Amino acid sequence: MHVLLIAPNIDGTDVGEAFVAFKWAEALADRVALTVLSFERPGRTPLAAQLPKAEVITWPEPAIARVHERFNAMAKPAWPAFCRRVRGFLKSALGDGRHFDIAHQLMPQAARYPSPLRHFDSPYVIGPLGGALDTPESFRGEAGSAPLFTRLRGLDAWRFRNDPWLRASYSGAAAVLGVAPYVCEILAEVPLQRFEPVLELGIDGLAPEVGRSATPGALKLLHVGRGVRTKGLRDAVRAMAHLKDLPGVTLTSAGAGEEIDLCRAEAERLGVADRVSFRGRIPREEVEALYMSHDVFCFPSFREPAGGVLYEAMRWGLPVITAARGGPDWIVDETCGVRLPVTEPERYARDIAESIRHLAEDCALRLRQGQGARQKVLREGLWSAKAERLVALYRELAHPEELRAVSKV
């Protein structure tokens, strides 16, 4: 099966979308005849060397994409140039008689970029798409002001209704993938041919199994994430104030950002600073050590489109406390944790505290959910398993007549 995979950045030596795209490409190259189109940054390991099993075609990344990393990650200013490159390649390749069974625009993840694949007759897939979640109204007063380019998210719903290029891209796709079922609801204004929930992140394997505390009332909570209001660290700190009768419950934060100082001040104000540790930005190996040494992953992020960090914790056997919203609402179930409704800040903190108390007092439940977390990522999160499911979808979309013939037998 010949598959064309496109993404503006694919790089196993990078982070974020570029790294995730590389992991997908690496897994797919073992299973299909894969052609990859991408930009390439100067000074990086050549993508062809990183993906020896694929046909790799790259172009130099425009300088505008390297001016401001955060802006590039959010706004993708080089996307129009990439689309022109892809269209030029396809016109030439198809004109020369080349054939692709299916094409896949893997990235960008944000649901706001028209696809160059819409100009051609071959079936194509877009996604997994994510983002477009808003901040719950009751939390907006604490969220602060966002940069202008992040506030452009507010135009997403209007574009889904009115942007002809975006609508044509999604309605023309044989399938649109979303990081969680909520994406289908967000795209309700677009007549999709098919929607499939596919979390964009995966894992290479489970972490070593370790023994966990079975002492009632003793519980080490862990939060890992950027220091921004939406990640829910402030809510976890406030929850600690409702657990002063359980001095054996502690909270550790790993992450940096403007929210960390605010959370440190909140812990002081609430009288729990002695039980909350802020580690800041630490190396990956230290984060892994925290997963190994803690008991529960408390990640009440209320605007989390995907939630791949949950997989990181679950592969270590940590049960999860999170929000019943966005990606976490789909990843977590009762076998591996608890999802809480996002109401308003005071109620949310109390609900988090109640869930922590339950796990602190019920050691058997905590250990059972930890094992459930490992089993869930083993079933759903391995890159090999994710690639197999995606290839099965490719075959179904590219050759539906074969499936119809089989169904008649």
Buried (B, 14 or more C-beta within 10 A) or exposed (E): BBBBBBBBBBBBEBEEBBBBBBBBBBBBBBBBBBBBBBBBBEEBEEBBEBBEBBBBBBBEBBEEBEEEEEBBBBBBBBBEBBBEBBBEBBEEBBEEEEEBBBBBBBBBBBBBBBBBBBBBEBBBBBBBBBBBBEBBEBBEEBBEEEEEEEEBBEEBBEBBEEBEEBBBBBBBBBBBBBBBBBBBEBBEEBEBEEBBBBBBBBBEEBBEEEEBBEEEBBBBBBBBBBBBBBBBBBBBBBBBBBBEEBEBBBBBBBBBBEBBEBBBEBBEEBEBBEBBBBBEEBEEEEBBEBBBBBBBBBBBBBBBBBBBBBBBBBBBBBBBBBBBBBBBBBBBBEEBBBBBEBBEBEEBBBBBBBBBBEBBEEBEEBBBBBBBBBBBBBEBBBBEBBBBEBBEBBBBBBBEEEEEEEEEE
